Amino acid sequence: MKMEGNQTAKGVRVMTENPLNAETPPIYLRSWITANSVFFDRNQNALMESPIDIADWRLTICGEVEKEVELTFDEILRMPKATVANTLECSGNGRSLLAEKAKGNPWTIGGVGNAVWGGVWLKDVLQQAGLRESAKHVSFEGFDKPAGSAGIKFIRSIPIEKALSSTLLAYEMNGEPLPLKHGYPLRGLALGWTGANCIKWLSRITVLGKPFEGFYMDKVYRIFQKDQEPRTGEVVAGIPLKSIITQPLVSEKLPAGPVVVLGAAYGGEAGIKSVEVSTDGGQTWRSATLIGPNELYAWRQWQYIWDAQKSGVHTLMARATDNAGNRQPETARWNVLGYCNNGFRGHAVTVEIV
């Protein structure tokens, strides 16, 4: 399988080059599918210069299993295929929009994207090894090399229930072989969960009797406060309910008359029931129209036609409600590392009608 290299598309906002961390401009978030070339980049370590030789690649399944299994890429391809639309979001997306500063890359709204992924179900791979009764968690490890002298590998685990119900091992992204910078040749995708739970460049899957213990499980990707021990904080797992505005852009000057307001709403494992839009800073709300495909783990596109007759500066907001009746909060719960910011007030867009 031939795949693309580590090119970063023109116009993508690069926050760090090594490791590569870059967010997608809002104009590319207006489509239901986010193109591979502009899909956001989130990395803990430097990207490899060239892909691993697929003939040498192996995936090992070990730990609390009846037998250790080693699969070649060809054996993966010969397994029953699954194709799933899934919105992937960086845990820190929206961090820079918090009223109080938090640590980490200053993501705005572009640390998210929706793709159609092709691969095999993790449950089918685990079935080949056979699970012991002691199996409680599944950890993922890639063949990327850790950065820094400490040599800490990026290893995280998910509960066995998530592993067996809705986790994909992806080798395709939007109909193309998985790009190198997005995890070629194989990436674990815990559907509806944040990118921290979706390990790239998979080489080893270990079934455990308890959650994996390590830096990337216990020190980060936890929601904790300034006076709290990180490992006691809530683990960042599912993507929180959120709605973003992708059109118009912040600080745009627009003529009076009909204005098409576009956006996307998503909630991880929860489907989107409705979106409301305010054009007066949250004083009044009106229903937006959901448009485009409706897939379980994918975002819903929406639009609202605003009859903008009054000149001056206007603050646009959007809030989503999921199928369980949960409504997006006005402000998100602050935490030290700024994870899961889904407050609609922080995601407001100001425009001027002239």
Secondary structure as GFF3:
##gff-version 3
##sequence-region A 1 354
A	DSSP	beta_strand	13	17	.	.	.	ID=ss1
A	DSSP	beta_strand	20	23	.	.	.	ID=ss2
A	DSSP	three_ten_helix	26	29	.	.	.	ID=ss3
A	DSSP	three_ten_helix	36	38	.	.	.	ID=ss4
A	DSSP	beta_strand	59	63	.	.	.	ID=ss5
A	DSSP	beta_strand	69	71	.	.	.	ID=ss6
A	DSSP	alpha_helix	73	77	.	.	.	ID=ss7
A	DSSP	beta_strand	82	89	.	.	.	ID=ss8
A	DSSP	three_ten_helix	95	97	.	.	.	ID=ss9
A	DSSP	beta_strand	112	121	.	.	.	ID=ss10
A	DSSP	alpha_helix	122	129	.	.	.	ID=ss11
A	DSSP	beta_strand	137	142	.	.	.	ID=ss12
A	DSSP	beta_strand	155	159	.	.	.	ID=ss13
A	DSSP	alpha_helix	160	165	.	.	.	ID=ss14
A	DSSP	beta_strand	167	173	.	.	.	ID=ss15
A	DSSP	beta_strand	176	177	.	.	.	ID=ss16
A	DSSP	three_ten_helix	180	182	.	.	.	ID=ss17
A	DSSP	beta_strand	187	190	.	.	.	ID=ss18
A	DSSP	three_ten_helix	195	197	.	.	.	ID=ss19
A	DSSP	beta_strand	202	208	.	.	.	ID=ss20
A	DSSP	alpha_helix	215	218	.	.	.	ID=ss21
A	DSSP	beta_strand	222	223	.	.	.	ID=ss22
A	DSSP	three_ten_helix	230	232	.	.	.	ID=ss23
A	DSSP	beta_strand	234	235	.	.	.	ID=ss24
A	DSSP	beta_strand	242	247	.	.	.	ID=ss25
A	DSSP	beta_strand	253	254	.	.	.	ID=ss26
A	DSSP	beta_strand	257	266	.	.	.	ID=ss27
A	DSSP	beta_strand	272	278	.	.	.	ID=ss28
A	DSSP	beta_strand	286	287	.	.	.	ID=ss29
A	DSSP	beta_strand	289	291	.	.	.	ID=ss30
A	DSSP	beta_strand	300	308	.	.	.	ID=ss31
A	DSSP	beta_strand	312	322	.	.	.	ID=ss32
A	DSSP	beta_strand	349	353	.	.	.	ID=ss33
###
